[in-house]
């Protein structure tokens, strides 16, 4: 991918961070407070699993270059999607309801689109290879403009 003309990182809402922190803290306290003759690691294992999953999927990064739009989750960039800009059709800014339309945030399949979103209710909807996508964005107009400049088929 050539140098990105637009980069955006979305992270989960503050309440998600609070839940993960509370679970991890509760697990540490539970492990310390557990009797020494019990298996303490069964207390900490669910929290470690939660932290690992959390680390794999946050933040979501969207990068637009002159060649493609790349959407990646987590620090490792997996899972990730690459959309060649020349194949993006009918891109436009949309407002949607993550809970009603997709059952929540994250990587979601709805009735009429595939949604990639970490937080918020705005994004850019487009068609690629016959499938509709919504990429969540805190600055959907800037994302759409970057796609337009890169040569995507956009609606204004």
N, C-alpha and C positions, 0 to 999 in steps of 0.2 A: 504494500500500500504506500502510495506517495504521501508526502506531508499532509496532515489533516488540516482542513480549513475550518472545521468546527469540531470541538470536543466538549462533551457534557458528561458529568458523572452524577448519577442519582443514587442516593442511599435511602435506606428504609427510614420510616418515621421514627421520631424520638421514642415512641412507646415500644417499638420493636427492640431498640437498644436497651431500654429499661427492663423488658421481660427477659432478654438474654442475660443481662447482668444480674438480675434477681435470681434466676435459675442457677447460674454459676455460683453466686454467693451462697445461696441456700445449700447447694451441693457441697461446697467447701465446709460450711458450718456443720452440715450433717455428717460429713466424713470425720471431722475433728471430734464431734460429740458422740460418735458411735462407740459402743463398747469395744475394747481391744480384741475380744474373742470373736467378734463378728467380721464378716467380709466387708470391709469399708469400700472397696472398689465398686461394688454394685450400686452404691449410692452416687458415686461420682461419674460413672459411665454414661448415664443419660445426659448429664450436663456437658460432658466432653463431646458427645455426639451432636448436641444442639449447637455448640460453639463451632464445631467443624463444618456443619451444614451452613450455618450463618456466614462463616468465613468464605465458603465456596461460592455463595450467591450474592454477596454484597461487596462493593457497589456495582451498579450497572453502568457501563461506559459506552457512549455512542460517539463514533468518530466518522466524519464525512471527509473524504478526499475527492480529488477530481475523477477517481476511478470507481470508488465504492463507498458504501456506508457499512461500517462494522459495528455490531452490537455484541458486547461481551459482558458476562457476569463474573463477579468475584475477582480476587487478586490474581488468579491464574488465567483468567480470560476464558474459562470454560464453564458452562456451555457458551458457544458463540455463533453468531450468524454473520454472513457477508452477503450484501446485496449489491451487485454491480449497478452503478448509477444509471447506465444506459438501459437497464431492464426494469427500472422503477417507473410505474405508471400511475397516473391519477393521484398524486400526492397532495394532501391537503391537511390543514389544521383541524383537529376535532376535540370536542369535550365529551367525555364518556364517564360512566359510573363503573369503577373497577369491581365493586361488590355485585351490583345488579347485572352488569353485562358479562363479567368474567369470573365471578365468584371469589375475587380477591386480587391481590397484587402478585407480581412475579412473572413466571412463564405460564401463560394461560391460553386455553383454547375456548373461544366463545362461540355463539351461534353462527356468526358470520365473519369472524376475524380471529387471527392469532395475535395475542397481546404480549408484549415484553415491557414490563413496567415495575419500577421499585416503589414509587409513591406518586401521589397526585392524581388528577383526573383530566389532564390535557396531554396531547401528543400529536403525532403525525400519522395519518392513515394513508396507506398506499397499497398497490397491487404489485406483486412480483410472482412471475411464473404461474399466474392464474389464481393465486391465493392472496387474500386480503390480510394485511398486518397493521397493527397499531404499535408504534414505538412511543412509550411514555416520555414526556419531556417537561421540564420546568420552564423551558423557553421554546415552545413549539414554533413560533414565528421565525426565530433564528435558525432552527433546524431546517424548516421548510426553505428558507432563503438559501442556506448552504446547499441544499439539494438542487434548488433551481439553478444556482450559479454553476454547480458541477455538471448540469445537463439533464437532470431528471425531468420527467413529464409531470409538471405541477399544476394545481389549480390555485388561483389567487382570489 
